[in-house]
Amino acid sequence: MKLWIKTHPIIKWLFPKYIWDFKTNKKTVWLTFDDGPIPEVTEWVLEQLHQHNAKATFFCIGDNVRKHSDIFNKVTSAGHSIGNHTFNHLNGWKTGTGQYIDNVERCWQTIAEFTRPTKIMRPPYGKIKRDQARRLHKLGYKIIMWDIVSADFDPNITPEQCLENVLKNVEPGSIIVFHDSVKAFKNLQYALPKTLGFLSENGYRCEVPAQICS
């Protein structure tokens, strides 16, 4: 799948069993953060969210949860929800189905050591085979993609471009992807506070949709 900043309706139509956005009558968006928890970066994100009374979902790498459980506990203590991003950030297209499913389940088991996990997961890189997705759906997982990807991880874009990717595309029901990673931090550090400020000033709330994550 080509990476679209604003996911094209055709992509959503081709993969209807994946969740790309959510229906709402309110000015609400779903902020998500991939790849953590990471020292300093995740904690900085938590502070920004706290300042704007915003809630988000952190799609965590299981190995990072294991290594940085103290930071992971800060995420859950702040009332944010947790998603599964595999244990080792696996590219589904390059991984056998059995290995991929085992890795997702290992991440779930690691998260379960610290909190009650919900069965939502986001495939790293957005790359997952159809048979992997079918197996995960049978296990009760919901596969969460995105409506807007900030591209904060891309070293070839400026922080201003990262911000523009979000602000020019946001609408009620958008699922927005950021990354609480060292690689993304330069762009994130600029774009996230301004995104939160813009959303607040324009009457948006950042909430986790209960109809998906309950």
C-alpha positions in Angstrom: 0.0 0.0 0.0 1.2 3.5 -0.9 1.6 5.8 2.1 -1.0 8.6 1.8 -0.8 11.6 4.1 -4.6 11.7 3.9 -5.8 8.2 3.2 -7.6 8.0 -0.1 -11.2 6.7 -0.1 -10.2 4.0 -2.5 -7.8 2.5 0.0 -10.5 2.5 2.6 -12.8 0.8 0.2 -10.3 -1.8 -0.8 -9.6 -2.7 2.9 -12.9 -2.3 4.6 -12.1 -4.5 7.6 -9.4 -2.2 8.7 -10.4 0.9 10.8 -9.2 4.1 9.0 -11.4 6.6 10.8 -14.5 6.7 12.9 -18.0 8.1 12.7 -18.9 11.0 15.0 -21.3 13.9 15.1 -18.8 15.9 17.2 -15.6 17.6 16.4 -13.5 14.8 17.8 -10.3 13.2 16.6 -8.2 10.2 17.7 -4.5 11.0 18.3 -2.3 7.9 18.2 1.4 7.5 18.9 3.5 4.5 17.5 6.7 2.9 18.5 7.1 3.8 22.2 7.5 3.8 25.1 10.8 5.7 24.7 12.7 7.5 27.5 12.2 11.3 27.4 10.2 11.3 24.2 7.2 9.5 25.5 7.3 11.5 28.7 7.4 14.7 26.7 4.4 13.6 24.7 2.5 12.9 28.0 3.2 16.4 29.2 1.9 18.0 26.0 -1.3 15.9 26.2 -1.7 16.8 29.8 -1.4 20.5 29.0 -4.2 20.3 26.5 -6.4 17.8 28.4 -6.1 15.4 25.5 -6.4 11.7 25.5 -4.6 9.4 23.0 -3.7 5.8 22.2 -0.1 4.6 22.3 0.5 1.7 20.0 3.5 0.2 21.8 6.3 -2.1 20.8 6.3 -5.0 23.3 10.1 -5.0 23.6 10.0 -1.3 24.5 7.3 -2.0 27.1 9.6 -4.6 28.6 12.6 -2.4 28.6 10.8 0.8 29.8 8.0 -0.4 32.0 8.3 2.6 34.2 7.5 4.9 31.3 4.7 2.6 30.1 3.1 2.8 33.6 3.1 6.6 33.3 1.1 6.3 30.0 -1.5 4.1 31.6 -1.6 6.1 34.8 -2.4 9.3 32.8 -5.5 7.6 31.4 -4.4 6.9 27.9 -5.2 3.7 26.1 -2.8 1.1 24.8 -2.6 -0.6 21.4 -0.4 -3.5 20.1 2.4 -2.7 17.6 4.0 -6.2 17.7 6.8 -7.2 20.0 9.6 -6.4 17.6 8.1 -3.9 15.1 7.7 -6.5 12.4 7.0 -5.8 8.8 4.1 -8.1 8.0 5.0 -8.3 4.3 8.4 -9.7 5.2 7.3 -12.1 7.9 5.6 -15.5 7.9 2.1 -15.5 9.2 2.8 -17.9 12.1 5.7 -15.8 13.3 3.8 -12.6 12.9 0.8 -13.8 14.9 3.1 -15.1 17.7 4.9 -11.7 17.8 1.6 -9.9 18.2 0.5 -12.2 20.9 3.8 -11.8 22.7 3.3 -8.1 22.7 -0.2 -8.6 24.1 1.1 -10.8 26.9 3.8 -8.3 27.8 1.2 -5.5 28.0 -1.0 -7.7 30.1 1.7 -7.9 32.8 1.0 -4.2 33.5 -2.5 -3.4 32.5 -5.6 -4.9 31.0 -5.0 -4.8 27.3 -7.6 -4.1 24.6 -7.3 -6.0 21.4 -6.5 -3.2 19.1 -3.3 -3.4 17.0 -1.6 -1.4 14.3 0.7 -3.2 11.9 4.2 -1.5 11.7 4.6 0.4 8.4 0.9 -0.3 7.8 2.1 -3.6 6.2 0.1 -6.7 6.9 -0.8 -9.7 4.7 -4.5 -10.6 4.3 -4.0 -14.0 6.0 -2.3 -12.3 8.9 -5.2 -9.9 9.2 -7.7 -12.8 9.0 -6.0 -14.6 11.8 -5.9 -11.6 14.0 -9.5 -10.8 13.4 -10.4 -14.4 14.4 -8.4 -13.8 17.6 -10.5 -10.7 18.3 -8.2 -8.0 17.3 -9.3 -4.8 15.6 -6.7 -3.5 13.1 -6.4 0.3 13.4 -4.9 2.1 10.4 -5.2 5.9 10.0 -6.9 8.7 8.2 -3.9 11.1 8.5 -0.2 10.3 8.9 1.9 13.2 10.0 5.1 11.7 8.5 7.0 12.9 11.5 9.4 9.9 11.0 10.5 11.2 7.6 13.9 13.0 7.8 13.3 14.5 4.4 10.4 16.8 5.5 10.6 19.9 7.6 8.8 20.3 11.0 6.6 22.9 9.2 5.6 20.3 6.6 4.8 17.8 9.3 2.5 20.2 10.9 0.8 21.1 7.6 0.2 17.4 6.9 -2.1 17.3 9.9 -3.7 20.7 9.9 -4.7 20.8 6.2 -6.4 17.4 6.4 -8.0 17.1 9.8 -11.7 16.6 10.1 -14.1 15.1 12.7 -13.4 11.3 13.0 -9.8 11.5 11.8 -7.3 9.0 13.2 -4.0 10.9 13.3 -0.6 9.1 13.5 2.4 10.5 15.3 5.4 8.6 16.6 6.9 8.8 20.1 10.4 7.8 18.8 13.8 9.4 18.7 13.7 9.4 14.9 10.5 11.4 14.8 11.2 13.8 17.7 12.6 16.7 15.7 9.4 17.0 13.8 7.1 15.9 16.6 8.6 18.5 19.0 7.5 21.2 16.6 4.2 19.8 15.3 2.5 18.2 18.3 2.1 21.3 20.5 0.9 23.4 17.5 -1.5 20.6 16.5 -2.9 20.4 20.0 -3.2 24.2 20.1 -5.0 24.3 16.7 -7.4 21.6 17.6 -8.3 23.3 20.9 -8.7 26.7 19.3 -11.0 25.2 16.6 -13.3 23.3 19.0 -11.9 19.8 18.6 -11.5 17.3 21.4 -8.9 14.6 21.3 -10.6 11.4 22.6 -10.3 7.7 22.2 -13.5 6.4 20.5 -15.1 4.1 23.0 -17.0 2.3 20.2 -13.7 1.0 18.9 -11.6 0.6 22.0 -14.0 -0.8 24.6 
